[in-house]
Amino acid sequence: MISYSLLRRLGLALALFIVAPVNLHAQAPPPPPAEAMPGPEAALPSEAAPTDPAGSASAQSNDIAELKRQIQILQKRVEDLEKAHAVPPTTSVPAPETPAVEAPAEAAPGEGEETPAPSAASGRALLLPDISLIGSFIGGLSSDKRNELRNRIVLEEAEIGIQSFVYPGVKADAFIVMPRDNGHQAELEEAYLTALNLGKGLSMRVGKSKVPFGRVNQLHPHSWLYVTQPSALANLLAPESLTGEGAYLSYLIPTPGKLFAQLDAGYWNGAEKAEFGDPSDTSTIFHGAGAAFDDRFSTLRLWTSYPLKPNTELELGASYARGAGAIPPGETIRPRVGVTGADLSYRVFQGNNKRLLLRGEYLWRRSARPDYPTAQGFYLLADQRLDAYREFGLRYDWSEFPYAPGLRESSMSAIFTNQLTEQTYLRLQLTHGSRPGKHSYNEMWLQWVWGVGPHTHNLE
């Protein structure tokens, strides 16, 4: 890159190049008088042109003054350019680190993500992370008196997101939540680093994270298409989502044509809180125990997608998790637990912000001990986006309970959503169902989610 000092020198040289011929012309001696020229071609004295020494000197002085003025104008323009393109002193970076400026062009597409890598010449402002806040208010009416949200309006959760690139192709995400069930005390929900491009289709995530299992486990509650978690996921996997501390690798499988395929393999430390209840007293069973991994566990997920038509997409996924489960009350042996899942999604993009989504997910939980029976469950969802602001959905849930053979839960829900802005919406959910301890119940939930700042997650 040409420096501005060199530009100044070039400008001065150009000015001198213009000035020099005039100066030489001004300093050259006048031609000899006509009478001094020999030969018949010499002009007669009476024909010589009259000369005015005073006028000639005045014209030369004016030319020199004009050239000096033009040189001053050029110098001022060079100084203005230097000031306009001066690099701030806070952005100076040692020479070995300057290649990092070009790194964002090499980064693979992320999960919604969203924040450019810091540039050495971008100034101190771009070194700040993206900071955002999401709040979720829920009000509910329920005929089941065991529901702690019955006839209440509460701040269900507030979530702070801190996100930024920390190195070319490496993104840091941290989410601090203040949930209602913990007295709105701050706790770390997720904090991880994602290496977006390790080469040959590989990427990696390390830290505390929602594990890649099933279609919606990695979504935060404010990204759901409903107010309450499907009972199959809450009873057989986790009340909100299965989370662990560890790492997983993602491999983008080379496939022919338009087929997409990705394999995720992870290894985790878990500490999920299990709710076992007493199978002999159905009034104590409101949620299932979930996977209840409280030690090391591993996960594996394969998911594929294929566009059947230009406006339709079919997505299939299979997941598996296995590890040490929590010890049930009255037991001393830690059971080995395995959970298998399968999911299917079908989308039709109808234009003008309209979209039809059909989704189903099945889970099968089993234990290595024969005295702990297998539990299974599923949900079916149909969601129609009417336009950019309104959405309507129907969901059917059916689930058994781990460690409580013969008990099951089922429900039917209607969901209405009004999207006010990109991060703010109102949602109404009406549910009728049956669960242990309450043969028939009715519930109504009203949710208001609002957000400020560049908050991003995995795309739905």
RANOR-V299433 format. One line per field, one symbol per residue. phi: phi as a letter, one per 40 degrees, with the letter a starting at -180 (. if undefined). psi: psi as a letter, one per 30 degrees, with the letter a starting at -180 (. if undefined). burial: b if it has 9 or more other ideal C-beta (glycine too) atoms within 8 Angstrom, else e. A space follows every 50 residues. Layout:
# RANOR-V299433
phi: ???
psi: ???
burial: ???
This chain:
# RANOR-V299433
phi: .ccccccccccccccccccdccccccccccccccccccgcccccdccccc bbdcccccccccccccccccccccccccccccccbccdccbcbddcccdc cccdccccdccgchbcccbcbcgcccccccbabbbbbbbabacccccccc fbbbccabbbbbaacbadgbbbbbbbbbcccbgfccaccaaabbccacgf gcaabbhcacccbgcbccccdccccacbcdcccccbbadbacbabiaabb bcccbcgccbaabbbbbbbbacccbcgbdcbcccbbbccgcfcbacabba abbbaaccbdbbabbbabbabaicccccdgbbbcccbbbbbbbbbbbbcc gfgcabbbaaabbbbabccccbccbaaaabbbbbccacbbababbbbaac bcgacgcabaabbbbbbbccbcbbabbbbbbbaaadgacabbbbbbbbbb abgccbadcc
psi: kklfeeeeeeeeeeeeeeeeeeeeeefkllllleffkllffkkkeffkkk kjeeeeeeeeeeeeeeeeeeeeeeeeeeeeeeeegkkkffgkklefffff egefffklkaifdeklkkkfgflfeffklkklkkkjkkklkkfjffjfgk hljljekkkkkjklkfljgkkkkkjklilefgggkkljekjlkjjfjgkh gklkkkaklkljkaegefklefflglekkkeeeeefdleelkkljblkkk jjkkllbgkkkkkkklklklhkkkjeajffjfffjellfaehjgaklllk kkklkkjelfglkkkklklkkkakllklkglfkjlkkkkklklkkkkjjg lhgkkkkkkkkkkjkllfkffjlkkllllkkkkjjeaffkkklkkkkkkl kkgikfklkllkkkkkkjjeaegklkkkkkkkaklkfjeklkkkkkkjkl lklikkakk.
burial: eeebeebbeebbebbeebbeebbeebeeeeeeebeebeeeebeeeeebee eeeeebeeebeebbeebeebbeebbebbeebbeeeeeeeebeeeeeebeb eebbeebeebeeeebebbbbeeeeebeeebbbbbbbbbbbebebeebeeb eeebbbbbbbbbbbbeebbbbbbbbbbbbbeeeeeebbbbebbbbbbeee ebbbbebbbbbbbbbebbbbbbebbbbebbbbbbbbbbeebbbbebbbbb bbeeeeeebebbbbbbbbebebebbebebeeeeebbbbbbbbbbbbbbbb bbbbbbbeeeebbbbbbbbbbbbbbbebeeeeeebbbbbbbbbbbbbebe eeebbbbbbbbbbbbbbeeeebeebbbbbebbbbbeeeebbbbbbbbbbb bbbbeebbbbbbbbbbbbbeeebbbbbbbbbbbbbbbbeebbbbbbbbbe bebebbbeee
